[in-house]
Amino acid sequence: MLLLTKILTQLAFPLFQGLALILLGLLLLALRWRRLSLASMMLGVAIIWTFSTPAVSNALRASLEMRYPPVAIDALPEADVIVVLGGALAYPRPPRLEVELTDPADRVLYAARLHRAGKAPLILASGGKLPWSRGGSEADIIKALLVEWGVPADAILTESNSRTTRENALRTRTLLEQHDLDRVLLVTSAMHMPRSVATFETLGIDVVPATTDITVVERLDGTLLDWLPASGALDASSKAIKEYLGMWVYRFRGW
């Protein structure tokens, strides 16, 4: 089911949608339905072009990221525990020899900074291992990184079985109850924060958003370049669309 969800998400991305329409247009052209063929191919190109532009990509991401803007560490309240969500690591698959950090790895660094600033006595690392991944759970790897960066091992709890945001929240709630912890500083990427906060609060967890991994950092210059396709913009648009799909599914299921 998890793999099926990943596949269905890919099918909703602009690149797949655009290519599917272009291929449909070629099929219609072979059948000599020229007008429908042209319309289908033009729509496919338009979808890919639109979501590949920095202007559209930035607007999509900002619509998520600005819901919970970052707050200076000194201005954040103290809490019982810092919960840092996984999704920030690349496993050591050949030719990699070690775990490597991906863009969302700011989550782990930010959790360490919050702990060093005395915002909470504990860090809870939440993240399991996907069935097709090699190596240990993300939570265990995050713990090792935090220890390497100076956080005491006895100040770190791990939740090593969750594979989705919903499971992060469910299994985190169990650990909070076991350790008699209440207020949570929730650390995750800015785009992921709206769905994360809603999911945790639905389960009755007292959450303070501690946003990191900001991707929209400055206004565009309003030049032609803002409307020309870029591969990075298409990838960023797809990530924002994935978050919106996740929010809609979670809302539909009452999560």
VENJOQUI-V123114 format. One line per field, one symbol per residue. ss: DSSP state (a for helix, b for strand, c for the rest). phi: phi as a letter, one per 20 degrees, with the letter a starting at -180 (. if undefined). Layout:
ss = ???
phi = ???
This chain:
ss = caaaaaaaaaaccaaaaaaaaaaaaaaaaacccaaaaaaaaaaaaaaaaaaabaaaaaaaaaaaaaaaccccaaacccccbbbbbcccbbcccccccccbbcaaaaaaaaaaaaaacccccbbbbbcccccccccccaaaaaaaaaaaccccaaabbbbcccccaaaaaaaaaaaaaacccccbbbbbbaaaaaaaaaaaaaccccbbbbbbcccccccccccaaaacbcaaaaaaaaaaaaaaaaaaaaaaccc
phi = .ffffffffgfefgffffffffffffffffemeffffffffffffffffgfeegffgffffffefffcffcggfefffbebeddefnccdffegefdcfdedgffggfffffffffemfafccdedrecfgeedofffffffffffffeoefgfecdccddfccfffgffffgfffffdlddfceedbfgfefgfffffffgenefddfcfblfdedbffemdfgfdefbfffffffffffgffffffffffeme
